[in-house]
Amino acid sequence: MADLRQGSLSGLTDQEAKEFHGIFMTSFIVFTLIAIVAHFLAWQWRPWLPGASGYASIVHDAKEVAMAYIAVAFSA
């Protein structure tokens, strides 16, 4: 058994290395797909690149949200 592991830097046999590689690739692909879906949903919710009117519209929207929050916070 010890002579099977001598040629490997990781200490794994070829079968163990293939098994680890399969698990690693599967988990990497699942993680990547989840990240793609999360970025798509975040883009749909709030695009991080400005629209036709530029960043001014983002600042204007932020001011409206802040003013609405202040109005609600002080009326309570």
Residue pairs with C-beta under 8 A, 6 or more apart in sequence:
4 13
5 11
5 12
5 13
8 14
8 17
10 17
12 20
42 48
50 57
50 58
51 57
